[in-house]
Amino acid sequence: MGANGSSYPHSCSPRIGGNSQTQQTFIGTSSYSQQGYGWESKLYSLEHGHERPTDRKKKSLGLATLKRRFIKRRKSSRSADHARQMRELLSGWDVRDTNALVEEYEGTAALKELSFQASLARAEAPSLQRDLAALYQHKYCTDVDLIFQGTCFPAHRAILAARCPFFKTLLSSSPGYGAEVLMDIETAGIDVPMFSALLHYLYTGEFGVGGVEDTRLQNVDVLVQLSEEFGTPNSLEADMKGLFDYMCYYDALLSFSSDSEMIESCNERGAAAPTGGSGGNGCPGTPDEDLRAHKAILSARSPFFRNLLQRRIRTGEEMTERTLQTPTRIVLDESIIPRKYVQVILHCMYTDAVELGLVLRGSPSAGSLGEVQALVSGGRGASTRTEEAMELYHIALFLEFSMLAQGCEDIVVESLSLDSLVPILKWSSQPYGSKWVHRQAMHFLCEEFSQVVTSDVLYELSKEHLLSAIQSDYLQASEQDILKYVVKWGEQQLIKRMADREPNLLSGTAHSVNKRGVKRRDLDVEELKEILSPLLPFIRTEHILPPNSDVLADALKRGLISTPPSDMLPTAEGGKANAWLRQKNAGIYVRPRLFSPYVEEAKSVLDEMMVEQTDLVRLRLVRMSNVPDTLYMVNNAVPQCCHMISHQQMASNSTTAPSVVANEIPVPQLSVVKDMIRRLQELRHTEQVQRAYALNCGEGATVSYELQLRVLREFGLADGATELLQNPYKFFPDERFGDESPILALRQVGRCRVNSSPAMDSMFTELEGVAGFHPPLPPPPPPYHPPATPSHAQLKGAWRPRVPMPTPTRSFSYPLQPHPDPAPCSHQAWQHRLLLCAQATASRLHQPAGQGPSFAFRPASDEHGACYEGVHA
């Protein structure tokens, strides 16, 4: 405690470097949540944005503009060709089949929206506000104690001074580490809980969120008095940005070295060298090279730094006199964390923003991260913004700083273009790459596939990426183009093989394969079939338009496709099958791709048919499943067969619940699983998901799987942990999830509900509630007392003689509408009269008892034709 004001590092000198004018990228999981999705929406740009030169000549600009016009005109004409082909296909269809195809497209579009949202889902990164709230709660690396009404509040001097002018003045008079400061507040009515809420507000910028909530802080008069005494703080972001710029009360220094043994020894000893040099402990660092920081911020934002500092505190090094009066030096391995990125890391810790303009240019990277840079740069000299973000992403994972990692992912995705697509796909496919970036890159490939295949980017794609693209139902290309360019890709791969097999003497000469080229007839068809064998089965040849396509005929002629499309083959009933419709498909049905020109033209044709045949509009108002109920349950049980496991049997047969999912993913805590199931239930009852269930009758498993993937990714789990949501009783046999489980709710012994829609779930719940309802029994009736038997005199006095009714001589006849002429009625007139008579009779039969006679009718005949006779019943 003997440190004076000059010995404690509380100077407010500005940071060295740091350009406030550079562009910033703000991070957050909601960065894509507001982006709509439709047929025309594009998440990425095909333009280069960051690397486009600004000093081009007018001639090149004119040529580029002309080229873009030609590309636009070619694209529009190609889209018109696709629309014409779809219209020709639907020209021979009736309105029912066209309506079925449009409904299939609408169901696929609903699935695409769910898949897109699932691909964007990722775990929410802890924000600065959340980490500071945890810092105030757990009291990491506190350096001052505030004493108020006999209660001690450990706090952080730098945060309080940056946020509140009152504390800045107060703490300047007590600069020592761990000083006890007595608080004397003049505002009346401030007690210990309210003072704690005020400190929580200074850390987080909000009242009552994660701390002590006091309703008195909502009083305007109290807030006015507190603002007069303490001052009005700025926003949390502005104050933390000022703390980063000036580093007031810094208590940590970041140094760098390439000697791993010296780094380990320095960090174990505390590395608490004085600011003026190594301090005699052999650790590197000079005041100009070291970077200032606050241990509280480092501990709050990075578990790596928190564990490092807590380990030093447990060893007792932190409590020495030398450590108390000097900042703690942390030595970092420059081969893992290059010096040029540390400013970016610190800036993100203080502001939640990734600013790559703070990267120190010209500093080469070393170690494994340099290998990553070489992988994505392809041998070029200077690193691009995308490559820096990739390298910084691995540093963020090492520091366990998820906010920085997500910011780097956003920068990589923003840079997606035709030129950067292949390097980003290669990087994200590696084990150390980002799965979230890989999903966005594959989405970009599927959306811009028509542009990719017409450029040289096609030949740079790997077989795995091309296979994933053509497996998608949402690929934006026609089947004819897919077949055409997949064959071209295979031919290019075969040429590369031939070039690799040629002797070294011919390599690079005029006789080499690369120089003289290869003619198509020189290609080995068998080897080409071997290259394309994993890809061709996923091309939907049944949906190739036009049916007499030259591309398809050429592939059949060369033997690349051995079986012709099913619609070319006759069926057992005669005629041809229709592979576009689920009801008329001859074999295994494969839904058509959601290709935008086809979809728009099919809707247009259906609208024209509906105008011509308005009496069939009711077809679009009634939706029924395409298969019987029993087949529907069997079909949906295949992808989620784990639902068939009875949790009662599992609890009795197994000794212990499994601790991992999919043999590699640890089972999370029970509270996390319940939150996941509750989130899944919430998503399943949204309007969008309800619509997807309604449009995809018979494919509820696919909708449920997309929702499960989204929930898993939101909670930071791998995609292989879907069994955790499909059958939570397997991992928690003693728990009863009840209504929280969308799949296992109200499960009974021997009964399992597979992939039921939310509407069916609610219906079964209501029926089971009615069946389980047992109302109280009514009270017993009063005892029965029979009436007394009347005497003979009473019976005789009440008797009256009955008036005899005359017997009718003929039946009552009710003719229908009499004809003006005696000619007999025609058959249609007879039916009309019969209907009128039946309506009149029904009105009489429905009269209350005692208000009219009852009649029975039998056909009769009179001079006016057919009629009915009414006879007393």
Protein Blocks (a to p, Z undefined) as FASTA:
>chain_A
ZZcfklpccbfcdceehifkbccddddfklmmmpccdfklcfbdfbeklmpcfbdcfklm
mmmmmmmmmmmmmmmmmmmmmmmmmmmmmmmpcfklmmmmmmmmmmmmmmmmmmmmmmmg
ccddddfklmmmmmmmnopaiabdcdeehiacdddfklmmmmpmklmmmmmmmmbghiac
ddddfbghiafklmmmmmmmmmnopghihpacdfklmpmklmmmmmmmnopaddfklmmm
mmmmnopaiabdcdddfbfklmmmmmmnoopacfklnnonopacdfklpccddfklmmmm
mmklmmmmmmmmmnommmpmklmmpccdddddfklmcfklmmmmmmmmmnopacfklpcg
hiacehjllmmmmmmnnopabdcfklmmmmmmmmmmmnopaklmmmmmmmmmmmgcfklm
mmmmmmmmpmklcfklmmmmmmmmmmmmmmmmmpmklmmpcfklmmmmmmpckbccdfkl
mmmmmmmmmmmmmmmmmmmmpcfklgopakbmklnopafklpcfklmmmmmmmmmmmpcf
klpccfklfklmmmmmnomambdcfklpccfkopjddfkbmklpfbdcddddddfklmmm
mmmmmmmmmmmmmmlmmmmmpccdfbdfklmmmmmmmmmmmlmpcfklmmmmpmbdcfbe
hhlaccddfklmmmmmmmmmmmmmpmklmmmmmmmghilmmmmmmmmmmmmmmnopafkl
mmmmmmmmlmmmmbcekjmlmklgoiaehiacehiafklmmmmmmmmmmmmpccdddddd
ddddddddddfklmmmmpccdddddddfbdcdddddddfbfcdcdfklmmmmmmmmmmmm
mmmmmpcehiaccddddddddfkbcadddddZZ
